[in-house]
Amino acid sequence: MKFLYIFLICFLITLSPGTIFGQTTKELKYAAAVDVLGMFDNGYPDKVIFKILKSNQNGVQGAWRIGIDAELANMKIEGTQDGNNYELWDEEKRSILMLSLGYEKHNYVKTTNLYYGVDLKSIFNRTNVPEGEAGDSDFFRFNLIPFVGVEIPISKHFSTSIEAGIDNHILINKSNSSDINPDNITKTTWLVSEISLPYTISINYKF
């Protein structure tokens, strides 16, 4: 997934804006945004957001937004007791899928877009360890996130935006906590409400 982000960023950078700063975008129907907030923590973006712009005779009034992120990871720990022959000591496989659906309402002050909206988001995270060991888990997260944002145009096609939100979510984690009895499952539930400042920092391309 990291390579997809790198490819998308390079693709957007190589495209020519070809228009004057501040030109109206009412003829543009779609947008793709790369949320770069994760680069400050993980070194690569969090997710890709696709937007369907809603317009009338006065220009763009809002947008439906769909977000997606996915990750597959396989960790192996190998060790040796003789300095030459390595054997598998531990292994962990992890898969993560995030999907979001939301809507944003646009309000323009000259060329700056002051907008607000709400996202519905779900995250599924599965971890598998070798048979007979403890650590298998299924993690579910459901989010309701009202947000406000500001979008500043760079050209007709390019812009940058930052959002703040209130992240309300429920988390459910089911895990096997015993390597003696594989049916020994624990279930943990959290209800959380927190301010996300920032919620996203995005580079946007409209087309």
Backbone bond lengths (Angstrom), bond angles and torsions (degrees), N, CA, C in turn:
res aa  C-N    CA-C-N  psi(-1)  N-CA   C-N-CA  omega(-1)  CA-C   N-CA-C  phi
1 M - - - 1.464 - - 1.521 110.93 -
2 K 1.337 116.50 -32.02 1.452 120.24 179.41 1.524 110.89 -60.83
3 F 1.348 116.97 -38.53 1.451 120.53 -179.72 1.527 111.08 -67.97
4 L 1.345 117.39 -31.62 1.463 120.62 176.28 1.517 110.33 -62.21
5 Y 1.330 117.26 -43.42 1.459 121.54 178.67 1.529 110.59 -61.79
6 I 1.335 116.27 -46.14 1.460 120.42 -178.69 1.526 110.37 -61.36
7 F 1.336 116.34 -43.64 1.466 120.89 178.62 1.514 110.72 -62.05
8 L 1.349 117.17 -44.35 1.458 120.43 -178.22 1.514 111.27 -64.10
9 I 1.336 117.34 -42.71 1.462 120.68 179.71 1.529 110.17 -62.48
10 C 1.344 116.34 -45.64 1.463 119.94 179.44 1.525 111.35 -62.11
11 F 1.333 116.55 -38.99 1.470 121.42 179.05 1.518 110.87 -62.50
12 L 1.345 116.26 -44.60 1.458 119.84 -178.40 1.520 111.33 -67.26
13 I 1.334 116.23 -38.33 1.458 119.74 -178.39 1.521 111.60 -65.47
14 T 1.346 116.67 -36.23 1.462 120.02 -176.71 1.517 113.02 -77.84
15 L 1.337 118.61 -14.47 1.451 120.40 178.73 1.528 110.03 -73.34
16 S 1.299 116.98 142.47 1.464 121.35 -179.72 1.507 110.14 -89.54
17 P 1.337 118.57 126.65 1.466 119.99 176.00 1.525 112.00 -59.48
18 G 1.323 117.37 -44.83 1.456 122.11 170.91 1.513 115.99 67.33
19 T 1.353 119.18 8.17 1.454 120.49 -179.80 1.514 109.85 -140.80
20 I 1.313 115.24 170.49 1.450 121.50 -176.70 1.522 110.43 -83.30
21 F 1.309 116.96 142.53 1.469 123.02 177.55 1.523 110.40 -53.68
22 G 1.341 114.70 134.82 1.449 119.78 175.10 1.510 114.47 89.15
23 Q 1.318 119.61 -2.10 1.459 120.58 179.33 1.523 110.14 -65.77
24 T 1.332 117.69 143.60 1.450 121.34 -178.35 1.518 111.91 -60.02
25 T 1.363 116.44 148.52 1.457 121.57 -177.81 1.522 111.02 -113.25
26 K 1.349 118.46 22.33 1.461 119.31 -174.31 1.519 112.23 -68.24
27 E 1.376 118.61 -20.16 1.450 120.13 178.93 1.531 112.04 -84.70
28 L 1.318 117.89 -7.81 1.455 122.04 179.74 1.521 109.64 -86.73
29 K 1.337 117.12 137.75 1.458 121.16 -171.85 1.525 113.84 -108.94
30 Y 1.335 117.85 -22.02 1.459 120.06 -173.18 1.524 109.96 -137.13
31 A 1.337 114.84 165.06 1.458 120.96 175.93 1.520 108.93 -148.25
32 A 1.320 115.74 147.38 1.455 122.69 173.03 1.522 107.35 -123.15
33 A 1.316 116.63 130.37 1.460 121.31 -177.51 1.520 109.92 -125.18
34 V 1.317 116.06 138.15 1.463 122.27 174.45 1.524 107.49 -108.24
35 D 1.336 115.72 116.82 1.463 120.65 178.36 1.525 108.48 -81.65
36 V 1.333 116.12 107.93 1.468 121.31 -174.35 1.527 112.48 -92.21
37 L 1.333 117.96 8.49 1.464 120.26 -177.29 1.528 111.47 -57.92
38 G 1.328 117.14 -37.61 1.458 120.08 -178.04 1.517 114.10 -65.94
39 M 1.336 117.77 -17.49 1.458 119.99 179.72 1.517 112.03 -63.20
40 F 1.340 117.19 -24.70 1.458 120.49 179.42 1.524 111.56 -76.96
41 D 1.353 116.82 -20.01 1.462 120.84 -179.31 1.525 112.32 -108.60
42 N 1.344 116.27 -48.37 1.458 120.70 -171.69 1.519 113.62 -107.35
43 G 1.329 116.98 -13.53 1.453 119.28 -178.36 1.509 114.24 91.87
44 Y 1.341 118.51 -0.71 1.454 121.39 176.65 1.527 108.81 -148.26
45 P 1.337 117.91 158.64 1.465 121.64 -172.82 1.523 113.50 -61.97
46 D 1.348 115.22 159.87 1.461 121.70 -178.59 1.518 112.51 -77.16
47 K 1.329 116.38 -50.81 1.468 119.56 -172.16 1.514 110.09 -160.92
48 V 1.335 114.54 168.05 1.455 122.74 173.05 1.515 108.07 -109.05
49 I 1.333 116.72 134.29 1.462 122.31 -179.79 1.522 108.68 -118.09
50 F 1.322 116.04 125.62 1.456 121.70 175.26 1.528 108.80 -103.84
51 K 1.340 116.13 137.17 1.463 120.73 -176.32 1.519 110.68 -125.32
52 I 1.332 115.41 140.60 1.458 122.46 172.75 1.525 106.76 -109.82
53 L 1.324 117.13 110.49 1.461 122.04 -173.59 1.530 110.34 -77.64
54 K 1.327 115.24 136.30 1.469 121.80 178.49 1.528 108.31 -105.99
55 S 1.341 116.39 121.59 1.465 121.07 -173.61 1.525 111.34 -127.09
56 N 1.336 114.44 158.51 1.461 121.77 168.24 1.521 107.52 -138.62
57 Q 1.329 117.49 -162.40 1.452 120.33 -176.99 1.530 113.04 -65.74
58 N 1.329 116.73 -15.84 1.469 120.59 179.90 1.523 112.52 -95.49
59 G 1.334 117.39 1.07 1.458 120.10 179.93 1.519 112.10 111.35
60 V 1.325 116.08 -162.94 1.463 122.13 -177.93 1.528 109.61 -72.92
61 Q 1.324 116.21 127.20 1.461 121.53 -178.42 1.529 113.12 -107.38
62 G 1.305 117.75 -19.62 1.453 120.93 -178.50 1.514 110.15 179.32
63 A 1.337 115.85 -170.81 1.459 119.62 -178.72 1.515 110.91 -161.45
64 W 1.338 115.26 137.65 1.454 120.85 164.72 1.524 108.17 -78.95
65 R 1.328 117.53 142.21 1.460 121.09 -176.82 1.528 110.91 -132.22
66 I 1.319 115.33 134.08 1.464 122.50 179.72 1.524 107.96 -124.48
67 G 1.322 116.84 124.08 1.457 121.83 -179.39 1.519 111.53 -113.20
68 I 1.326 116.17 147.68 1.457 120.80 179.13 1.519 110.20 -146.99
69 D 1.329 114.96 143.05 1.462 121.56 173.35 1.518 107.11 -151.58
70 A 1.321 117.87 146.68 1.457 122.00 179.85 1.524 109.26 -150.06
71 E 1.324 115.21 150.72 1.463 120.30 179.19 1.525 109.39 -150.51
72 L 1.315 116.00 136.43 1.462 123.26 172.18 1.521 107.17 -123.82
73 A 1.330 116.33 128.86 1.462 120.34 -177.92 1.523 109.64 -137.24
74 N 1.320 115.46 142.91 1.468 121.76 177.74 1.524 107.89 -134.98
75 M 1.328 117.00 111.56 1.454 121.95 -178.67 1.526 109.67 -106.04
76 K 1.327 116.50 131.41 1.456 122.20 176.22 1.522 109.47 -125.66
77 I 1.316 116.06 135.91 1.460 121.98 174.40 1.524 107.47 -116.15
78 E 1.337 115.82 119.12 1.455 121.22 179.18 1.514 109.28 -117.06
79 G 1.317 115.60 145.60 1.452 120.66 -179.19 1.516 111.67 -139.53
80 T 1.305 114.82 163.48 1.459 120.95 179.00 1.516 109.57 -134.72
81 Q 1.299 114.98 147.48 1.472 120.72 176.63 1.519 112.06 -111.34
82 D 1.345 115.21 -6.34 1.463 118.26 179.07 1.523 112.47 -121.03
83 G 1.310 117.21 2.72 1.458 121.35 177.96 1.508 114.35 84.20
84 N 1.322 118.96 -3.66 1.457 122.05 -176.85 1.518 113.04 -127.34
85 N 1.310 116.86 -49.98 1.460 121.87 -173.71 1.527 110.35 -96.15
86 Y 1.342 114.46 117.39 1.461 120.14 -179.05 1.526 109.82 -96.72
87 E 1.302 115.64 142.69 1.458 121.63 176.01 1.523 109.15 -131.47
88 L 1.327 114.86 155.13 1.457 120.30 -177.99 1.513 110.41 -73.02
89 W 1.340 116.12 121.30 1.456 120.85 178.89 1.529 111.57 -98.19
90 D 1.314 115.82 -35.96 1.468 118.74 -177.32 1.522 108.71 -156.77
91 E 1.331 115.17 153.79 1.459 120.81 179.39 1.527 109.08 -149.70
92 E 1.321 115.67 143.13 1.465 120.84 178.23 1.519 109.13 -143.44
93 K 1.335 116.33 130.60 1.447 122.51 176.66 1.529 108.77 -114.81
94 R 1.345 116.02 134.94 1.458 120.22 -176.67 1.523 109.90 -134.99
95 S 1.327 116.32 137.01 1.459 121.84 175.56 1.527 108.69 -131.56
96 I 1.332 115.69 135.18 1.467 122.01 -176.74 1.531 108.41 -130.81
97 L 1.319 116.34 135.05 1.461 121.85 175.00 1.521 108.97 -134.87
98 M 1.337 116.65 128.70 1.454 122.27 177.83 1.521 108.65 -124.83
99 L 1.332 115.95 131.10 1.458 122.45 175.57 1.523 108.75 -131.06
100 S 1.329 117.01 141.84 1.465 120.57 177.42 1.521 109.96 -140.94
101 L 1.320 115.46 150.22 1.459 122.87 176.55 1.523 107.76 -137.97
102 G 1.322 116.40 131.32 1.457 119.06 -178.15 1.518 112.41 -155.27
103 Y 1.332 114.20 179.13 1.459 121.10 177.08 1.517 108.78 -140.63
104 E 1.325 116.20 142.05 1.459 121.34 177.27 1.520 109.77 -126.65
105 K 1.332 116.61 138.17 1.459 124.40 178.82 1.519 109.04 -102.55
106 H 1.328 117.37 127.45 1.454 122.55 -174.07 1.528 111.69 -96.90
107 N 1.337 114.95 142.13 1.466 122.62 172.71 1.532 107.01 -139.84
108 Y 1.337 116.72 120.09 1.457 120.72 -173.22 1.527 111.74 -101.18
109 V 1.331 114.45 133.26 1.456 122.97 169.64 1.524 105.48 -115.07
110 K 1.338 115.86 100.06 1.465 121.95 -169.12 1.527 108.35 58.60
111 T 1.320 119.08 -115.69 1.466 120.45 -178.70 1.531 112.67 -99.96
112 T 1.326 117.73 -5.20 1.461 121.53 -177.95 1.527 110.24 -88.29
113 N 1.304 116.90 132.53 1.455 123.01 -179.28 1.526 109.88 -99.13
114 L 1.340 116.86 113.24 1.465 122.47 172.65 1.527 106.74 -100.83
115 Y 1.320 117.43 114.81 1.455 119.78 -171.58 1.530 111.48 -132.07
116 Y 1.330 114.72 165.06 1.461 121.41 177.16 1.518 108.29 -147.08
117 G 1.324 116.27 162.42 1.456 119.18 -178.94 1.517 111.41 178.57
118 V 1.322 115.15 -160.85 1.458 120.97 -178.59 1.522 109.06 -148.37
119 D 1.319 116.54 143.57 1.458 123.80 175.83 1.523 109.99 -117.63
120 L 1.326 116.33 140.35 1.457 123.41 165.85 1.523 106.49 -108.32
121 K 1.327 117.20 128.10 1.458 120.28 -173.25 1.520 110.35 -136.96
122 S 1.317 116.57 144.75 1.469 121.55 175.11 1.524 108.98 -134.38
123 I 1.322 115.56 143.37 1.461 122.52 179.99 1.523 108.49 -131.19
124 F 1.325 116.37 132.62 1.456 121.56 174.50 1.518 108.55 -122.87
125 N 1.332 116.74 129.53 1.458 122.70 -177.38 1.529 107.98 -132.49
126 R 1.319 117.18 117.11 1.470 121.58 178.81 1.525 109.62 -114.81
127 T 1.342 116.05 132.88 1.450 122.67 177.52 1.526 109.06 -122.21
128 N 1.327 115.74 129.51 1.463 121.60 179.03 1.521 109.96 -122.70
129 V 1.333 116.13 134.53 1.459 122.73 176.12 1.526 107.96 -118.87
130 P 1.325 118.38 167.72 1.464 120.12 -179.04 1.527 112.63 -57.18
131 E 1.330 115.46 148.62 1.464 121.72 -179.28 1.525 110.53 -57.44
132 G 1.323 114.76 135.47 1.466 120.13 179.86 1.514 113.98 94.38
133 E 1.348 117.50 -6.56 1.456 121.41 178.21 1.528 110.11 -108.23
134 A 1.321 115.02 156.11 1.457 120.79 176.15 1.524 109.94 -84.43
135 G 1.332 116.40 146.84 1.456 119.21 174.82 1.508 115.21 135.98
136 D 1.342 118.83 -9.98 1.461 119.59 174.36 1.526 109.54 -60.74
137 S 1.332 116.90 136.68 1.468 118.97 -178.92 1.517 110.67 -153.73
138 D 1.330 115.42 150.29 1.465 124.15 171.01 1.521 107.12 -123.02
139 F 1.337 115.07 126.15 1.458 121.62 -174.88 1.524 108.28 -119.89
140 F 1.330 117.07 123.76 1.459 122.67 178.17 1.532 108.75 -118.18
141 R 1.335 115.05 140.94 1.461 119.52 177.26 1.521 108.41 -141.85
142 F 1.339 116.26 129.89 1.455 122.55 179.29 1.528 108.35 -122.91
143 N 1.356 116.27 127.18 1.458 121.20 -172.69 1.521 111.49 -122.21
144 L 1.327 115.50 143.16 1.460 124.33 168.05 1.522 106.27 -123.69
145 I 1.346 116.70 114.93 1.461 120.08 -169.28 1.525 110.54 -129.82
146 P 1.329 118.40 97.80 1.471 119.06 167.63 1.529 109.32 -73.38
147 F 1.330 116.66 143.52 1.460 119.48 -174.50 1.522 110.82 -145.66
148 V 1.322 115.39 160.98 1.459 123.91 170.29 1.522 107.12 -128.87
149 G 1.329 116.54 150.71 1.458 118.98 -178.18 1.506 112.24 -151.79
150 V 1.327 114.72 166.86 1.459 121.87 174.29 1.521 107.54 -132.40
151 E 1.334 115.58 131.83 1.463 122.14 179.84 1.526 108.86 -117.83
152 I 1.317 115.95 125.83 1.463 121.69 -178.59 1.516 108.85 -112.81
153 P 1.350 118.36 121.17 1.469 120.23 -177.89 1.519 111.73 -72.62
154 I 1.325 114.33 144.62 1.457 121.67 172.21 1.524 109.66 -104.92
155 S 1.326 115.06 -36.70 1.457 122.45 176.25 1.519 106.58 -155.81
156 K 1.322 116.83 -169.92 1.462 119.12 178.16 1.523 111.07 -60.35
157 H 1.323 117.34 -39.95 1.452 121.37 -174.01 1.524 113.60 -97.00
158 F 1.312 117.59 -30.26 1.463 120.43 -173.43 1.526 111.98 -105.19
159 S 1.338 114.90 144.97 1.463 120.88 173.97 1.522 108.33 -155.23
160 T 1.313 115.38 167.39 1.462 121.61 174.04 1.519 108.25 -127.62
161 S 1.321 117.21 148.34 1.464 120.48 -176.84 1.517 110.59 -145.38
162 I 1.327 114.85 155.38 1.457 122.16 175.84 1.526 108.04 -136.94
163 E 1.327 116.67 141.18 1.459 122.10 -177.05 1.519 110.76 -129.49
164 A 1.323 115.34 150.79 1.467 123.18 170.22 1.525 107.28 -122.45
165 G 1.326 117.40 142.83 1.454 120.01 -176.94 1.516 112.45 -144.38
166 I 1.316 114.73 167.96 1.463 122.21 172.37 1.524 106.61 -111.62
167 D 1.309 116.01 108.80 1.463 122.56 -173.37 1.524 109.91 -90.67
168 N 1.335 116.16 105.65 1.462 122.31 176.06 1.526 107.81 -105.09
169 H 1.327 117.13 120.93 1.449 117.48 -175.79 1.528 112.47 -149.06
170 I 1.321 113.32 157.65 1.461 122.29 173.41 1.521 107.16 -116.05
171 L 1.322 116.36 134.15 1.456 122.21 179.68 1.522 108.88 -120.30
172 I 1.307 115.63 133.31 1.459 121.64 178.20 1.527 107.88 -127.53
173 N 1.320 116.70 123.65 1.460 121.42 -179.66 1.528 109.46 -124.31
174 K 1.338 115.49 121.76 1.462 121.46 174.69 1.513 107.94 -111.93
175 S 1.351 116.66 126.68 1.460 119.43 -175.93 1.518 110.83 -142.38
176 N 1.324 114.51 150.57 1.460 122.43 173.74 1.522 108.09 -89.16
177 S 1.305 117.07 110.56 1.465 121.34 -172.80 1.517 113.08 -99.60
178 S 1.332 117.05 6.89 1.466 119.38 -176.88 1.520 109.58 -138.06
179 D 1.341 117.19 132.04 1.463 120.26 174.65 1.521 111.35 -89.45
180 I 1.336 116.55 1.36 1.467 120.73 177.08 1.511 110.41 -90.03
181 N 1.324 116.81 -46.14 1.457 122.17 179.97 1.525 108.75 -120.94
182 P 1.346 118.45 106.49 1.472 120.32 -178.12 1.520 113.01 -65.59
183 D 1.340 117.67 -15.14 1.463 120.77 178.87 1.530 112.33 -89.02
184 N 1.318 116.59 2.27 1.462 121.16 178.29 1.537 108.23 -81.88
185 I 1.325 116.08 90.48 1.457 122.55 -174.15 1.526 109.97 -108.60
186 T 1.317 115.45 133.80 1.461 120.38 174.07 1.528 108.91 -108.28
187 K 1.328 116.33 143.81 1.456 122.77 178.82 1.522 108.57 -123.90
188 T 1.319 115.98 123.82 1.460 122.14 -178.98 1.517 109.13 -120.78
189 T 1.325 116.95 134.38 1.463 122.17 -178.26 1.525 109.78 -126.02
190 W 1.332 115.88 133.58 1.457 122.08 175.50 1.520 109.22 -121.79
191 L 1.320 116.71 143.21 1.463 123.78 168.10 1.519 106.63 -117.61
192 V 1.329 116.95 120.42 1.460 121.00 -170.71 1.524 109.98 -132.65
193 S 1.321 116.81 141.05 1.457 123.42 170.86 1.525 107.55 -135.17
194 E 1.319 116.87 122.23 1.456 120.34 -176.06 1.518 110.78 -147.49
195 I 1.320 115.85 154.91 1.460 121.90 177.10 1.522 108.88 -85.21
196 S 1.321 116.83 126.77 1.464 122.12 176.28 1.520 108.24 -103.07
197 L 1.311 116.09 105.45 1.453 122.49 -177.43 1.531 108.70 -132.13
198 P 1.332 117.96 99.29 1.462 125.88 0.24 1.530 112.04 -85.16
199 Y 1.324 115.07 163.90 1.463 122.25 174.61 1.524 109.68 -88.94
200 T 1.322 117.30 -46.61 1.466 122.07 172.93 1.522 109.49 -142.33
201 I 1.332 115.24 152.18 1.467 123.37 167.32 1.519 105.29 -129.29
202 S 1.325 117.69 114.39 1.464 120.66 -167.95 1.509 113.20 -125.27
203 I 1.329 114.19 148.94 1.459 123.43 166.94 1.527 106.06 -106.89
204 N 1.327 117.17 123.84 1.454 122.20 -171.12 1.527 111.76 -114.88
205 Y 1.332 115.25 143.50 1.460 121.17 174.35 1.538 108.00 -129.33
206 K 1.332 116.90 121.69 1.456 122.50 -179.74 1.527 110.22 -103.52
207 F 1.312 114.90 141.95 1.465 118.91 -178.04 1.522 111.01 -149.21
